[in-house]
Amino acid sequence: MDIFLVCVFLPLVTVAWGQYSDYYYGPYNYGDNDEWVNVYRQSFNFQCPHGQVIVAVRSVFSKKEGSDRLWNYACMPASQSLGEPTECWWEEINRAGTEWYQTCSNNGLVAGFQSQYFPSVLDREWQFYCCRYSRRCPYSCWLTTEYPGHYGEDMDMMMYTYDYYIRGATTTFSAVHRDRQWKFIVCRMTDYDCPFQNV
């Protein structure tokens, strides 16, 4: 009887999995040979290809290298329902050595990062590269858990659900560890144009 039930339900599970499997991103391609986008204590500028957004962030920390991190990012095309990006821009700079909270203005999605290292504070300043898709609006937003889980640890944040997008982040800075913890702001986007925008 158990084998009969397996034979009946296995095809149903397979069909259901096939219908919904595209709602899972990963595994991510972090670029050629998984190389880092920066070297320690140096500036970097990373932008996804046109029409793509950030879906994964990876980083390793080194105290002996100025309490700095190596960074890498993975991009994926935005949902076809959003269409093509209508404009892209760099947000305001988030200063080194301070805590900050920032979302992309104008309902934008994060499509890149720019950073400069400051040896005087053993920290980096940051800018988000944001892209707007027509007049689509965010909804059902939430904060991820902290990445990394503890200061000084490796970091590997991945978006596992399709149609959720990174819109910004909030970070805390430890003056003791000279490291940051990140919580990413993640939202869905409407399939229709909205009459309003965030600032």
N, C-alpha and C positions, 0 to 999 in steps of 0.2 A: 504493500500500500504506500509506503514512504517513497519508493522509487517512482510509483505512478504520479504522486504529487510533484516530485522534482521534475519529471518529464512534462507535466502540465504547466508549472509555474516558471521554469527556466526560460522558455521562449518569451513569456510575457515580461520578465525582468530584463532580458536582453533588448527587447524592443523599447521598453521604457528608458533604459540606460542610453540607447542610441539616440532617442529623442532629446534627452537632456544633457548629454555629455558635452555639448558645446558651451554649456554654462560654467565650465571649469577652464581656467586659463592654463597654466603651467604645462610641461616644464618650461622654464624661461631660458631664452638665449641672451646671455649678457654681452654678446659681441664676440669678436674674434678671440678665440682661445680663452675666453673668460678673463681678459686683461682688465686691469683697473683703469678708470678714466683719469686718475691723477697719480702723482707721486707725493710722498710725504712733504708737508710744509710748502706746497706749491698751489697756485691758483688753478682752477679748472672751469670749463664751460661745457656742459653736456646738453644737447637738444635732441629730442626724438625726431625721426623723419616726419615730414609733413603728413598730417592726418593721423598721427599716432600719439599715444599718451603713456606716461609712466605707469607701469603695473608691478614693478618689483624694485627693491632697493637692497643692496648688499654692502656691508662695510666691515672692516677689521681695524682694531685699535692698537696703537703702539705707544707706550709711555716713553720709551727711549728715543722715539722719533718726534719729540716735542709734544707728546700727548695728542697726536694727530691720528687721523683715520685715512685709509684708502677707501675709495668709493666706486661702486659700479651700479648701473641701472639697466633695466630691461623695459622695452617699449612694445606695445601692441596697437594695432589699428583700432580706433574708436568704432563703436557700433555704426553700421551703415545708416541706422535710423537718425543719427545725428547729422549726417551729411558731411560736407567738407568744412574745415575751420574757416571762419570768416575774418578773423584777425588774431594775431599773436603779439605778445609784449613781455617785457621783463617787469616784474613787480618791484616795489621799493625794497631797499636793502634792509636785512635784519642784522643788527649789529652784533659783533663778537662780544662774548663775556656776559651777555644778558639773556634772560628768558624772553620768549616771544611767541605770539600767536598770529598766524596769517592765513587767509584764504585768498585764492585768486579773485580779483575784482571782476566785475562785469560778467559774472557767471562762468568764468573761465575754468579750465581743467589744467592740471600740472603736466607739462610736456617737456620739462627740463629743469636743470639746476645749475647755478653758477655760484662759485665760492672762492673766497680769498682767505688765506691763513695769516694770522697776526701773532708773531712770536711773543709780543709783549704781554698777551693774555692767554697764550696757548689755546687758542680757539679760532673758529672761523666765522666770517660773516657770510650770509646766504641771500640768494635771490631765487625766486621761482620764475620759470619761463611758462607763461600761461597762454592757452588758446581758447577762444570762444567759438562755439558752434551755433551759428545763427542766433536765435533768441531763446535757446533751450535753457530751462531753469533747473537748479538742484532741488532735490527733495529726499526725504528718508535718509538724512545724514547721520553719521555716527563717528566716534573716535575709536581708533584701533587701540590695542593694548600698547604698553611702552616697548619701544625698540631702541636699543637692546633691553633685555629684562633687567640688567644691572649695569652700572657704569663700567666701562672698560671691556665689556664682552663683545664678541662678534655679533653682527646684526644681519638678519635675513628676513625682510618683510616682503610678502607676496600677496597679491590680490588673487583670491581663489574663485571669486564669483564674477561671472560675466555681467556687464552693464553697471558695475560700480566703478567709480572713478575717484582718483585722489584730487582733492580741491585745495589742499593746503596742509598745514601742520602746526602743532604747538610743541615747543621744546622747553626742557628744563636744563639748566647748566649747573654742574657741580664745581664749585671753586676748589674743592679738595681733590677730586679726581681729574679735573680739567677735561671733562667729557660731557656729552649731551645724551639725553634720552628723548626720543621722538614719539609723539602720537600723531598719526596721520588722520586727516579729516577726509572721510570717504562718503560719497553721495551717489545716488542715482540721478539720472537726468531725464526730464520729460521728453516724450516723443513729439511734442507740439511746441510751438513758439509761445512765449509768455509775455504778458504786458508789463512785467516788472523786472528789475535787476538789483543785485546786491551791490553794495559800495565797497 
